[in-house]
Amino acid sequence: MPRSASAAGRTGASDVSLTVLPTPLGDLRLAATADALVYCGFQPLADVRARLARTGLREAGQDGQDGGGARRAVLDEACAQLDAYLTGRLRSFGLPLDLCLATPFSRETVSSLEAFVPYGSTATYGALARALDRPRAARAVGTALGANPLCVVLPCHRIVGSTGTLTGYAGGVDAKKYLLALEAGSHQGVGG
């Protein structure tokens, strides 16, 4: 479950630092405040910057002053944990997370993922909707997962179609296949 500095998902910090992490899935873009990771996903940097700006966050310089060192530390830890996860050495993330980029329903939906569908397993959109006490909201759950601002870290890739089909994923179906195979033990890490 995300550790957030506030119930609303806002840490109070308005400056973020960005980085790009090359992975077997493609480049992941990450954004962090001095307190938490706020974005991990596949959108182009221009789209990430626009998404951040819509919520009042602004990109800060990488000068190490005014929280830059703390932001860099959050990003460095996120990169280290993502590398460990993508090489099969980590099953659960221990990062400070802030869901300030998510709507209330998306926040509720993605916050439930780790507990609802553990590492190595899958569940359907309908099952997740029922677990959220919204049995008719399978499509809304899909939309909420599609807007997950913390892909991979909050495992929306573990949610599949009603027949087990791999439908929709921000990083593409191949990335979803890769992540599920990794968690099933079918990948031997990068290049495996």
C-alpha positions in Angstrom: 0.0 0.0 0.0 1.3 3.4 -0.8 2.9 5.4 2.0 1.6 8.9 1.5 2.4 12.0 3.4 -1.2 13.0 3.4 -4.6 11.4 2.9 -5.2 13.6 -0.1 -2.0 12.3 -1.6 -0.2 15.7 -1.5 3.1 16.0 0.3 3.0 19.8 0.4 6.1 20.0 -1.8 5.6 21.7 -5.2 8.9 20.9 -6.8 9.7 17.7 -8.5 12.8 16.2 -10.1 12.5 13.9 -13.2 14.6 11.1 -14.5 14.4 8.5 -17.2 15.3 4.9 -16.4 16.0 2.5 -19.3 14.5 -0.9 -18.7 13.6 -4.1 -20.6 10.1 -2.6 -20.9 11.3 0.6 -22.5 12.1 3.9 -20.8 10.3 4.6 -17.5 9.9 8.2 -16.6 10.0 9.0 -12.9 9.2 12.1 -10.9 9.7 12.7 -7.2 9.2 15.4 -4.6 11.7 15.5 -1.7 9.2 13.2 0.2 7.9 10.7 -2.3 7.7 9.2 -5.8 4.8 10.8 -7.6 5.1 9.3 -11.1 6.5 6.1 -12.6 5.3 5.4 -16.1 5.7 5.3 -19.9 4.3 8.7 -21.0 6.7 11.0 -23.0 8.4 13.6 -20.8 6.4 16.4 -22.2 3.2 14.6 -21.2 4.6 13.9 -17.7 5.5 17.6 -17.3 2.0 18.6 -18.4 0.4 16.1 -16.0 2.5 17.4 -13.1 1.7 21.0 -14.0 -2.1 20.3 -13.9 -1.7 19.4 -10.2 0.4 22.3 -9.3 3.8 20.5 -9.3 6.7 22.1 -11.2 10.0 20.7 -12.3 12.9 22.0 -10.3 16.6 22.2 -11.3 19.0 19.4 -10.4 21.3 21.7 -8.4 21.0 19.8 -5.1 19.6 22.9 -3.3 16.2 23.5 -1.9 15.3 19.8 -1.6 17.1 18.8 -4.8 19.3 16.3 -2.9 16.2 14.8 -1.2 14.4 14.5 -4.5 17.4 12.9 -6.1 17.6 10.4 -3.2 14.0 9.4 -3.7 14.6 9.0 -7.5 17.9 7.0 -6.8 16.1 4.6 -4.5 13.2 4.2 -6.9 15.6 3.4 -9.7 17.5 0.9 -7.5 14.3 -0.9 -6.5 12.9 -0.9 -10.0 16.2 -2.5 -11.2 16.0 -5.1 -8.5 12.4 -5.8 -9.3 13.0 -6.2 -13.0 15.9 -8.6 -12.4 13.8 -10.8 -10.1 15.6 -9.7 -6.9 12.7 -7.7 -5.4 9.0 -8.7 -5.1 7.5 -5.7 -3.2 8.5 -2.0 -3.3 9.3 -0.1 -0.2 9.2 3.4 -1.5 7.4 6.5 -0.2 4.6 7.1 -2.7 2.3 10.1 -3.3 -0.8 9.6 -5.4 -1.4 13.3 -6.0 -1.6 12.7 -9.7 -4.6 10.3 -9.3 -8.3 11.0 -9.1 -10.0 9.9 -5.8 -11.4 6.7 -7.5 -8.0 5.9 -9.2 -6.3 6.5 -5.9 -8.6 4.0 -4.2 -8.2 1.5 -7.0 -4.5 1.5 -7.4 -3.9 1.7 -3.6 -5.7 -1.7 -3.3 -3.6 -3.5 -5.9 -0.7 -4.9 -3.8 -3.0 -6.4 -1.2 -5.7 -7.6 -3.7 -3.4 -9.3 -6.2 -0.1 -10.4 -4.8 3.2 -10.9 -6.7 2.9 -13.7 -9.2 -0.9 -13.8 -9.4 -3.5 -12.1 -11.5 -7.2 -11.1 -11.1 -9.8 -9.6 -13.4 -11.1 -6.1 -13.6 -14.5 -7.4 -12.5 -13.0 -9.1 -9.4 -11.2 -5.9 -8.4 -14.5 -3.9 -8.9 -16.3 -6.3 -6.6 -13.5 -6.1 -4.0 -13.9 -2.3 -4.1 -17.7 -2.8 -3.4 -18.5 -1.5 -6.9 -19.5 -4.7 -8.7 -20.7 -2.9 -11.8 -17.6 -0.8 -12.2 -15.2 -3.1 -14.1 -14.8 -0.5 -16.9 -14.3 2.3 -14.4 -11.7 0.2 -12.7 -10.0 -0.3 -16.1 -10.0 3.4 -16.7 -8.6 4.1 -13.2 -5.8 1.6 -13.8 -5.1 3.1 -17.2 -4.4 6.4 -15.3 -2.2 4.8 -12.7 0.6 7.4 -12.1 2.8 4.7 -10.5 3.0 1.9 -13.0 5.0 -1.2 -12.1 5.3 0.0 -8.5 1.5 -0.2 -8.0 1.0 -3.5 -10.0 -1.9 -2.7 -12.4 -0.2 -5.1 -14.8 -1.7 -8.0 -12.7 -5.2 -7.1 -13.7 -6.5 -9.0 -16.8 -9.6 -9.4 -18.8 -12.5 -11.6 -17.7 -11.2 -14.5 -19.9 -7.6 -14.0 -18.7 -6.7 -12.0 -21.8 -4.0 -9.4 -21.5 -5.9 -6.2 -22.2 -4.6 -2.6 -22.0 -1.5 -1.5 -20.2 0.2 1.9 -20.4 3.5 0.3 -21.4 1.8 -1.9 -24.0 0.7 -5.5 -23.9 4.3 -6.8 -24.5 5.4 -5.0 -21.3 2.5 -6.5 -19.4 3.4 -10.0 -20.7 7.0 -9.4 -19.6 6.0 -8.3 -16.1 3.7 -11.2 -15.6 6.2 -13.7 -17.0 8.9 -12.2 -14.7 6.6 -12.6 -11.7 5.7 -16.2 -12.7 9.5 -17.0 -12.8 9.6 -17.4 -16.6 12.1 -14.6 -17.1 15.7 -14.8 -15.8 15.9 -11.1 -15.5 17.2 -8.7 -18.1 18.0 -10.5 -21.3 16.7 -13.9 -19.9 
